[in-house]
Amino acid sequence: MAVAMLAACATKPVQLPLPHTEETVGMPLPYEPPATGLQTAPPLAPVEPRVVAHGPRKRKWIALTFDACATLGHSKVDERVIHTLIATQVPATLFLGGKWMEQHPDATRMLATYPQFELGSHTYLHPHLTRETDERIREELSRTQDVLYTLTGRRATLLRPPYGEVDARVARLAGEAGLTVIQYDLASGDPDPHISTKRLIEYVTEMSKKGSIVVMHMNGRGWHTADALPRIILRLRKKGYKFVTVSALLRLPPAPAVTAETGTAR
């Protein structure tokens, strides 16, 4: 099945931040066998393969997204980012890595208690998916779902591929697992240690447009994200933007509820 690609629009020339690479985002974790004791998440119905970079350009809606990946030597919870989103009542889509959730189970459960947060998948070990076998990709997706389901009872319907790397094969396998691939049209640059708080604020607020999907980090790899986020929210609101989750931006349905008695979708 053909992949529906929604490409990011061209923007005015500016000094771009460093891309999402192993140097900026972190190295993938080494492979490890699946953990025991996880509940198996009920499978989602397959969806058409899609790779989405932004929403409709007609309304001043914008989606802030935050990646929480566990990579070598750096796996934290940026509590200031979460507290700012809660205090300012900003909906956001949080892409959580499976290993990150296992390392931070209390934080994961806490995030799931807030209806304003949409929880997506950021794979389990943060690999380069385009370099992996079909079997390994399926395992990455299912293990992440199992961790999320075990900790929160939720299932993700959105996938943020590590390093922003995706091709038609990855999109197809994600669709078979019921996941829509979510890219972004505005990389904030927050994993670039050379980007100052002031520059981060200016870049995100100047480059945002109707329907933008902005990517930032909440695992400590966003060096100045917590400092910049309050001003980013304030400035975008002053410009008339409304913050929504990715699913709201794209008008996607949430994952079907699961009954506690049977563990089946309803």
C-alpha positions in Angstrom: 0.0 0.0 0.0 1.3 3.4 -0.9 2.6 5.6 1.9 0.8 9.0 2.2 3.5 11.6 2.7 2.7 15.1 4.0 5.9 17.0 3.5 7.0 20.0 5.5 6.7 23.3 3.7 9.7 25.4 2.9 10.6 28.1 5.4 12.6 31.3 5.3 16.4 30.8 5.4 17.7 30.7 9.0 20.5 29.1 10.8 19.2 25.5 11.4 19.9 23.6 14.6 21.8 20.3 14.4 19.7 17.3 13.1 18.6 14.4 15.4 21.7 12.2 15.3 23.4 9.9 17.7 25.6 12.8 18.7 22.7 15.1 19.7 20.0 12.6 20.7 22.1 9.8 22.0 23.3 6.3 21.0 20.8 3.4 20.7 20.7 1.0 23.6 22.2 -2.5 22.9 19.7 -5.3 22.2 18.4 -7.2 25.2 15.8 -10.0 25.3 12.2 -9.1 26.1 11.5 -8.6 29.8 9.3 -11.1 31.7 6.2 -10.1 33.6 4.7 -7.7 31.1 1.1 -7.8 30.1 0.5 -8.3 26.4 -1.3 -5.3 25.0 -4.4 -6.3 22.9 -3.5 -5.6 19.3 -4.9 -2.6 17.5 -6.6 -2.9 14.1 -4.3 -2.2 11.2 -4.3 1.3 9.7 -3.2 2.7 6.3 0.5 3.4 6.3 1.0 7.2 6.8 3.9 9.4 7.6 2.6 12.8 8.8 4.8 15.9 9.2 2.1 18.5 9.9 -1.6 19.1 10.2 -3.9 21.3 8.1 -2.7 24.8 7.4 -6.1 26.4 7.6 -6.4 26.9 11.4 -4.0 28.3 14.0 -3.6 25.0 15.7 -0.2 23.7 16.8 0.9 20.4 18.4 3.8 20.4 20.8 5.4 16.9 21.0 8.1 15.7 23.4 10.3 12.7 23.0 11.3 10.6 26.0 13.9 8.1 24.8 16.3 5.9 26.8 19.7 6.2 25.1 23.2 5.2 26.3 24.4 7.3 29.2 21.4 9.6 29.4 17.9 8.8 30.6 16.1 11.3 32.8 12.7 12.8 33.4 12.6 16.6 32.8 10.0 17.3 35.5 10.1 21.1 34.8 8.8 20.5 31.3 5.9 18.4 32.6 5.1 20.9 35.4 5.1 23.7 32.9 2.6 21.9 30.6 0.4 21.1 33.5 0.5 24.6 35.0 -0.2 26.3 31.7 -2.9 23.7 30.7 -1.2 22.9 27.4 -2.2 19.6 25.7 0.8 17.8 24.4 1.7 14.5 22.7 4.5 12.6 24.6 6.4 9.9 22.7 7.7 7.5 25.3 10.4 4.9 24.8 9.7 1.5 26.2 13.0 1.3 28.1 12.5 4.9 29.3 9.1 3.8 30.7 10.7 0.9 32.5 13.3 3.1 34.0 10.7 5.7 35.0 7.5 3.7 35.9 6.2 6.2 38.4 6.6 9.1 36.0 4.9 7.1 33.2 1.9 6.3 35.5 1.7 10.0 36.5 1.6 11.2 32.9 -1.2 8.8 32.1 -3.4 10.4 34.8 -3.5 13.7 32.9 -6.1 13.8 30.1 -4.2 16.6 28.4 -1.4 14.3 27.6 -1.5 11.9 24.6 1.0 9.1 25.0 2.7 7.8 21.8 5.4 5.2 21.1 9.1 6.0 20.6 10.1 2.4 20.2 11.8 0.3 23.0 15.6 0.7 22.5 15.7 3.7 20.2 17.2 1.9 17.2 17.7 3.1 13.6 14.5 1.4 12.4 15.4 1.6 8.7 18.4 -0.6 9.4 16.6 -3.3 11.3 14.8 -6.4 10.1 11.0 -6.7 9.9 11.1 -9.0 12.9 13.1 -6.6 15.0 10.9 -3.7 14.1 7.8 -5.6 15.0 9.4 -6.5 18.3 10.3 -2.9 19.0 6.7 -1.8 18.5 5.1 -4.6 20.4 7.4 -4.4 23.4 6.8 -0.7 23.7 3.0 -1.3 23.6 3.3 -4.0 26.2 5.3 -1.7 28.6 2.8 1.2 28.2 -0.2 -1.2 28.6 1.3 -2.8 31.7 2.0 0.5 33.4 -1.0 2.6 32.4 -3.6 0.4 30.7 -3.2 2.6 27.6 -2.1 1.7 24.0 -0.3 4.1 21.6 -1.8 4.8 18.2 1.1 7.1 17.1 4.7 6.3 16.5 7.7 8.7 16.5 10.6 6.9 14.8 14.0 7.5 16.5 16.2 10.0 14.8 13.3 10.9 12.5 14.3 7.9 10.3 11.4 6.3 8.4 10.9 4.7 5.0 8.0 2.9 3.2 8.8 -0.4 4.9 8.8 1.0 8.4 5.6 2.9 7.7 4.0 -0.3 6.5 5.0 -2.3 9.5 3.8 0.5 11.8 0.5 0.5 10.0 0.1 -3.2 10.4 0.6 -2.6 14.2 -2.1 0.1 14.2 0.3 2.9 14.4 0.5 6.2 12.4 4.0 7.5 12.0 4.4 11.1 13.2 7.3 13.2 12.0 7.4 17.0 12.4 7.8 20.1 10.4 9.6 22.0 13.1 12.6 20.5 14.9 13.2 22.9 17.8 16.9 22.1 18.0 16.7 21.5 21.8 19.1 18.6 21.7 21.8 20.9 20.3 23.9 22.0 23.3 24.9 25.1 21.3 21.4 26.4 21.1 20.8 29.0 23.9 17.5 29.5 25.7 16.9 32.7 23.9 17.6 31.2 20.5 15.3 28.3 21.2 12.5 30.6 22.1 13.0 32.7 19.0 13.4 29.8 16.6 10.3 27.9 17.7 8.1 31.0 17.9 9.3 32.5 14.6 9.2 29.2 12.6 5.8 27.9 13.9 3.0 28.0 11.4 -0.6 26.8 11.2 -0.7 23.0 11.7 2.9 22.7 12.9 4.1 19.7 14.8 7.0 20.8 17.0 9.4 18.3 18.4 11.2 18.8 21.7 12.6 16.5 24.4 11.7 15.6 28.0 14.4 13.1 28.8 17.2 15.6 29.6 18.4 15.8 26.0 16.6 19.1 25.7 19.4 21.2 27.3 17.3 24.4 27.6 13.8 23.2 26.9 12.5 23.7 30.5 13.8 27.3 30.6 12.4 28.1 27.1 9.1 26.4 27.3 7.1 29.0 29.3 8.1 31.8 27.0 7.4 29.7 23.9 3.9 28.9 25.2 3.3 32.6 26.1 4.5 33.9 22.7 2.6 31.4 20.6 -0.6 32.1 22.6 -0.2 35.8 22.0 0.1 35.1 18.3 -3.3 33.3 18.5 -2.2 29.7 18.4 -4.3 27.0 20.0 -2.3 24.0 21.5 -3.7 20.6 20.7 -2.6 17.0 20.7 -1.4 15.4 17.4 -4.5 13.3 17.2 -6.7 16.4 17.7 -4.7 18.2 15.0 -5.1 15.4 12.5 -8.6 14.4 13.7 -7.5 10.8 14.5 -9.5 8.6 16.8 -8.1 7.5 20.1 -7.2 3.9 20.8 -10.3 1.8 21.6 -10.8 1.3 25.3 -9.9 -2.1 26.8 -12.2 -3.9 29.3 -10.6 -4.7 32.6 -12.5 -8.0 32.9 -11.5 -9.5 29.5 -8.6 -7.5 28.3 -10.2 -7.1 24.9 -11.0 -4.0 22.9 -14.5 -2.7 22.9 
